Amino acid sequence: MSEHPSEKPTEPIYQETKPLPPRPPQPPPPPRETRALQKPKSSAGSTPKAGPANYQQQYDYDRPTPPPEHVPGRKSRITAGLLGILLGVVGAHRFYLGYKGLGWIMLLITAVSLGQAWFVPAIWGAIEGILYLVMRKGYWSVDAKHRPLQW
């Protein structure tokens, strides 16, 4: 009668070794130079000048700065949504946002089926186009480089 391989005693994978000798003590690292964060100097007795409403002082770190309205290089949510609704059958919205792999898949579904399965990527693209227009957080609000879409 033969034994099952799992019932055979196995050899240890690692052989026991001698413990390593203790490390010699390391000298302490030299102290680093640091400069304290200083508030801007103001003349004695004068009040600070008022700036625009969204002005943040140099040392006010607890409030986030609002994002600018237009940043060059950021993709448009409206363009992505309309491309998805109108040209989703060829994955144009995916190419626009930088998701080239999914864009090629949508294009190949249409091309390989010789247009017979055009409705699959068309419905897929229309749903994604609506999601790009409606969703403000998560996957549908960023491009392939994780930069937020602008209006």
VMD Tcl script that draws the C-alpha trace (Angstrom):
set ca {
  {0.00 0.00 0.00}
  {1.46 3.39 -1.00}
  {1.38 6.48 1.12}
  {-0.12 9.72 -0.03}
  {2.54 12.39 -0.70}
  {1.05 14.70 1.91}
  {1.51 12.04 4.59}
  {5.25 11.71 4.06}
  {7.45 13.65 6.45}
  {9.00 16.64 4.78}
  {12.40 18.18 5.27}
  {12.55 21.71 6.60}
  {12.83 24.31 3.87}
  {15.36 26.41 5.74}
  {18.26 24.94 7.62}
  {18.98 26.36 11.01}
  {21.88 28.78 11.08}
  {23.91 30.36 13.83}
  {22.54 33.64 15.15}
  {24.22 36.74 13.80}
  {26.71 38.53 16.04}
  {25.42 41.79 17.57}
  {26.07 44.93 15.59}
  {28.68 47.37 16.85}
  {27.18 50.58 18.25}
  {26.69 53.31 15.65}
  {27.80 56.88 16.39}
  {24.85 59.27 16.73}
  {24.01 61.21 13.55}
  {25.10 64.86 13.47}
  {22.35 67.34 14.36}
  {20.52 68.83 11.39}
  {20.06 72.52 10.94}
  {16.45 73.59 11.12}
  {14.87 76.97 10.80}
  {11.65 77.80 12.56}
  {8.72 78.92 10.45}
  {8.40 82.64 10.95}
  {5.34 84.77 10.47}
  {5.69 87.73 8.12}
  {6.89 90.86 9.86}
  {4.46 93.73 10.18}
  {5.22 97.25 11.19}
  {4.40 98.08 14.79}
  {0.97 99.57 15.37}
  {-0.33 99.06 11.83}
  {-3.05 96.67 10.80}
  {-2.43 94.19 8.03}
  {-3.72 95.18 4.63}
  {-6.85 93.43 3.44}
  {-6.53 91.49 0.22}
  {-9.04 89.79 -2.03}
  {-11.65 87.54 -0.43}
  {-9.88 84.29 -1.38}
  {-6.43 85.49 -0.30}
  {-4.60 83.17 2.06}
  {-1.78 84.36 4.20}
  {1.56 82.64 3.89}
  {1.31 80.83 7.23}
  {-2.38 79.79 7.03}
  {-2.13 76.08 6.23}
  {-5.37 74.73 7.69}
  {-7.66 75.90 4.85}
  {-7.31 74.32 1.41}
  {-6.89 76.57 -1.57}
  {-9.83 76.33 -3.98}
  {-8.89 74.82 -7.35}
  {-8.51 77.24 -10.24}
  {-11.27 77.28 -12.83}
  {-9.12 76.30 -15.82}
  {-5.87 74.38 -15.69}
  {-4.13 73.69 -19.00}
  {-3.74 69.96 -19.67}
  {-6.77 68.86 -17.66}
  {-9.50 67.06 -19.56}
  {-13.08 68.27 -19.80}
  {-15.92 66.32 -18.22}
  {-18.38 67.63 -20.81}
  {-16.17 66.58 -23.74}
  {-15.69 63.10 -22.26}
  {-19.43 62.71 -21.67}
  {-20.43 63.83 -25.15}
  {-17.77 61.65 -26.79}
  {-19.08 58.69 -24.79}
  {-22.69 59.31 -25.81}
  {-22.04 60.15 -29.48}
  {-18.90 58.16 -30.36}
  {-18.88 55.53 -27.62}
  {-19.21 52.82 -30.25}
  {-15.53 53.32 -31.14}
  {-14.33 54.18 -27.59}
  {-13.48 57.80 -28.41}
  {-14.11 58.95 -24.83}
  {-11.67 56.35 -23.50}
  {-8.93 57.45 -25.90}
  {-9.60 61.09 -24.97}
  {-9.16 60.41 -21.25}
  {-6.05 58.26 -21.74}
  {-7.59 54.80 -21.14}
  {-6.15 53.43 -24.37}
  {-6.58 49.74 -23.49}
  {-10.33 50.05 -22.98}
  {-10.58 52.27 -26.04}
  {-8.96 49.56 -28.18}
  {-11.28 46.91 -26.71}
  {-14.37 48.96 -27.61}
  {-13.01 49.64 -31.09}
  {-12.11 45.98 -31.65}
  {-15.58 44.79 -30.59}
  {-17.05 46.96 -33.32}
  {-14.40 46.11 -35.96}
  {-14.15 42.35 -35.37}
  {-17.91 41.90 -35.48}
  {-17.99 43.91 -38.73}
  {-20.50 46.25 -37.15}
  {-22.92 43.47 -36.23}
  {-22.34 44.00 -32.49}
  {-22.22 47.79 -32.68}
  {-24.88 48.10 -29.99}
  {-22.64 46.57 -27.27}
  {-19.98 49.33 -27.24}
  {-22.66 51.92 -28.11}
  {-24.67 51.15 -24.97}
  {-21.45 50.79 -22.97}
  {-20.22 54.19 -24.20}
  {-23.58 55.91 -23.63}
  {-23.73 54.70 -20.02}
  {-20.15 55.81 -19.41}
  {-20.83 59.16 -21.08}
  {-23.75 59.79 -18.73}
  {-21.63 58.75 -15.74}
  {-18.86 61.18 -16.74}
  {-21.43 63.98 -16.89}
  {-23.22 63.13 -13.63}
  {-20.66 61.70 -11.18}
  {-18.49 64.17 -9.31}
  {-16.37 61.78 -7.22}
  {-14.60 58.49 -7.77}
  {-13.58 56.70 -10.96}
  {-15.78 58.79 -13.27}
  {-14.32 62.13 -12.13}
  {-10.64 61.59 -13.06}
  {-8.64 60.80 -16.18}
  {-6.11 57.99 -16.62}
  {-3.43 59.96 -14.75}
  {-5.81 60.50 -11.80}
  {-6.15 64.22 -12.49}
  {-9.63 65.59 -11.76}
  {-11.80 66.45 -14.75}
  {-12.83 70.07 -15.12}
  {-16.17 71.38 -16.32}
}
mol new
graphics top color blue
foreach p $ca { graphics top sphere $p radius 0.5 }
foreach p [lrange $ca 0 end-1] q [lrange $ca 1 end] { graphics top cylinder $p $q radius 0.2 }
display resetview
